[in-house]
């Protein structure tokens, strides 16, 4: 996915002189800052900054976290993630810390630096191909998440990621949710692999395109499920969205970022289809991508893993603050800024 801004802002959320852990805006700012910490710790590694010269530690130390472990790719050995432990001073422990995590597992996105760009771009392609679950980087990430949840419990662990890292966090969260572990997740600019229909200004044209796509997708989904039932002796096929519907990851998207803006239309279209009485069609269509179904129909799909970007429920936050360019619209920096124009809505799968 698109890379983090080359000339990154070192100031961070300086407007947060203290953290109210029950404030969702404070939670968002902290999670974004910890993701930024992963970006910079990898830059520190590549540029050989150590000790007092390292730029990364303030991004977690400011919020009283310590870096417990770096997550390192086995290809290229770049740092793609980090496990942080909340370690407040004794004076802070006297105050209420309700809502704070014990651990945060954060993942960065693509870095356009020579030591990491080729591997990151390879993973970007796997996101597009819906093959991220088969990569060794994801296996490393997933093992870290499982171990931390086993040790600390799902209520004490947060996931966070940006762009490619958001895909990693989403896939890890979905995997855990299938087993009943619902992790609080902050997904910044999560990639939505689809044509950018959201860019179309005419609402009727957009709805017409989405409606036609839903009808075709629902038809193919129905045919595929019927074929699966035949292979399984006419036993009912479990609805994977029912299993995942109790997980409500927080998605943060910008309408000017074509990589993630389609989530806006994805959830709005679901709501509109319910309103016009076509909810049953959309409930079937929303679980599958048309491209993925066509690949299955042609026998070119390697497995039946559902499209990574499709999720049943979410807390969707849209940043309506004007962006100067795509780089700004896709950057992690916007998510700790003060005085943003945000629109949030909870979407529940029915």
N, C-alpha and C positions, 0 to 999 in steps of 0.2 A: 504494500500500500504506500501511499505518498509519505515522504520522509518528514522527520521533525525539522523545524526551522533551523537553518545553519547558524544564524546569528541569534542564539537564544538569549532570552531576557533572564538575567541573574537575580532580579529583585524578588520575584515570587509574590505570594499574597501578603505583603507587608501590612495590609489593613487589618489582618487578624492578629491583634495583640494578645488575645487569649482565645481558647477554643471552647465553644459550647458543643459538646459531643452529641447533643440531641437536636442541633440545628442542621438541617439537611444541606444548607449552603456551605456551612463549615466542613461538613463531612466531604462534600464534593471537592472543595479546595484542597483539603488534606490529601485525598486520594489522588488527585491530579498531580500534586507536588511530589508524592512518592513515586508516581510513574516517571515524572521528570528526573527524579533521582537515579532511576535506572538508565535513562538516556545518558546522563552526565557521568555516571560511574564507568560506563563503557567508553565514553570519550576520554575520561581520565586514563583508562587502561591503554587506549590506543596512542595517546599523546604523552604517555609515561609520566603522568603527574601523580606523585605519591606524597603521603604525609601531609604537611602543612600546605603543600602546593595543590592538593586535590580540591576540586570544586564541588564535588558531589555531597559530602557529609551535611552541609547546612540544610539541604532539602529534606532530610529526615530528622536531624537533631533539633531543628527549630520546633518540631511538634512532639518532641520527647520520644522519638523512636530510635532504636539502634539497628544497624544492619546485621541481621543474624546469619544470613547466607546469600551468596550470589548464585544465580542459576546460569550455568555455562553450557553453551551448545557444544555438542561433541564434534561438530564440523566447523572448523575455523576458530573454535574456542572463544567466541565472543560472548559477552555477558548480555543475556536477553531478559533476565528477570531478577527479582530480589525478594527475599523474605525479610520483613521488618517485624521487630517485636516492640510493643509499646512499653516504655520503661520510664515512667514519670518520676520526678524527684519526690522525696518524702513530703515536702510541703504541699505539693499538688495532690498527693494521695489523701489529704485531709478533706478535700472537696469532692463533690459528686462527679464521678466519671461515667455515669450512666450513658450508654450508647456508644462508648468507645470500643474499638476492637482490641483484642490481645495481640493478634498478628495480622499483617497485611501482605498478601502475595501480589506483586505488581509486575507487569510485563510491558516492555517498550515496543515501539513500532520500528519501521525501517529506518536505518541510518545510512546516509550516502557517504560513508567513509570506506576507504579501500579495504580495511581489515574485516568489514562486516557486510558490505553492500551485496556481494554476490550471493551469500547465503540468505540474506534477508529477502532479496528479490526472488530467490528460489521458493521461499516460503510464501511470498505473495502469490506466486503462480499456483501453489497448492491450495490457497484459499479460494482462488477463482475456480480451480478444478474440483473443489470440495474434497480435497485429499489431505487436509491438515492433520486429521486424526491418525494418518499413517506415517507421520514424520517422527524422527527421533527427538527433535526439539520438543514436540508436544508430549512425547512419552516422558521426557525428563520433567517437564512442567507438571504433568498429571501425577507422577509419582510424588513430587514435592507437595502437591495439594492433598493427596490422599494421606500422606504421612502426617501432615500438619493437622488435618481434620481428625485423624485417629487419635492424636496426642492431645489436642486442645478442645475438640468439639466444634460442630459446624457453626454454632452461634458466636464463637470467638474469632472466626477467621473471615477476613474480607478478601475479595478479589478485585483487582483493578488493572486496566490496560488501555492502551491507546492505539488505534489503527490496527496494524497487524497484531500488536499485543492485546488489543481488544478482542480480536478473533480467538486468540489463545485463551483468554479469560472466559469468553463466552462458551467455548467448547468444553473447558474444564468445568464450568458451572453447570452446563447441561448434563455432562457425564455424572457429576455428583448428584444432581437433582433426580436423575433416573433411579438412584438408590435411596432417595428420601432425605438427602442432605442439601438443604437450601441455603447457599452461601450468599451473603450480602455482596452485591457486585456492582462495580462502577465501570461502565463500558463507554469510553470516550471515542467518538467518531468511528463506531463499529462499521466495517465494510458491509455493504449490501450488494451482492453480486446480481445485478439486473440492469436493464436499460434504464437510463435516467428519465423516466416518465414524469417525475416530479417537476422537471424543468418546463413542461408544457404549461402555458399560462391559462388556456381555456379549460375551465373546470369540467365542462360537458364532454370535451374531447378526451380529457384525462379519464373521466369516469367510463366513457365508452370503451377505451382501450383496455382499462383494467377489468371491466365487466366481461368483455370478450375473452380476455386472458383467463379469467376465473372459470368461465364456462368450459373452455378447452382443457384447462388444467384439471378441473373437477372430473370431467369425462375420462381423461387418461388415468387419473387417480383411481376412479371407480373400477376401470378395467383392470388395472394393475392389482388392486385389492382382491378382485374376483379371481384372478389368476393365482394369487397367493393362497387364497382359501381352497382352491382346487388342489394345490400341491400339499396343503396341510389337512386334507380330508374334510374340507368344508367347515373347519373350525373357524370361529370368529377371529379376525385380526385385531390385535390390541391397538387402540388409538394412542400413539406416542405423545400427542399433545395433552391428553388427559393426565398422563403421568407427570409432565413437565409444568402443567398449568399453575401449580402452587408456587412456582419459583418466579419472583418478580425482580429481575435484574434492572438496574437503573441505566437507561440508555441516554447518552448525551449527544445530540446531533445538531448540525448547522445546515439550514436550508440551502446555503451557498456551496456546500461541499457535496459534490456529486457522488463521492464514495459512500456517504452514509445517508444522504437526504431522502432516499427512497423509503426509509423507515417511516417517514411522515405519511406518505401515501399508503404504505402497507397497512398501517393501523387505521387510518381514516377510511380507507376502502372497506375494511372489515366492518366498521361501524355503519357505513352507508348501506352495505349489502344487508345487514340486519334490519335496517329501517325500511327497506323496500321489499322485505319478505324473502330475500334470497340468502338468508343466513346459512341454510343447509349446504348450498353450493359453495359458499365461501369457506365454511368450516372444513370442507374437503380440500378445496383449492389452496388454502393458506398453509397447509402442511407440506406442500411440494412446490418445487420450482418447475416451470414449464420446460426449461432447458434440460434439467435432470431427468424428467419423465421421458422426454424425446430420446435422450441418450439410452435410457433403459429399453425403450421400445425398439431401438435400432441394435440393441445388444452390445453397446459400447461402454456401458457403465460397469466399473469393476466391482462395486458392491452396492448395497441398498441403504447406505448411510444417508439420512435426511440432510437436506441442504443446511449448512452450518448457520446461515443468517436467519433462518426462519424460526421464530419462537412464539409460543402461545400467549404469554403474558409479559407485561413490562411496565415500568414507570418511565415514560418517555418525556424527556426535557429537550425543548427546542430553543436554541439561542437565536433570538430575533434581532440581536444587535447587528447593525450593518458591518460587513467585512470588506476590507479593502481589496482582497484578492483571495484566490483559492488557498494559498499557503496559510493565510491567516484564518480562513474558515475551517481548515483542517487541523490547525495547530492545537497542541495541548494547552497552550498558554491562556486561551480564552476561558478555560474552565475554572481558573482561580481568580479571574478579574472581578473587580467590584462594580456595582451598579450596572449589571447586565439586564437586558430585556429578555426574560425567560418565560416560556410557556410550558407548563407541566401537566401531564394527564396520565392517569392510570388506565391501562388496557388489560382487561381480564378475559381470558378465553372462556366461552360459554358452551 
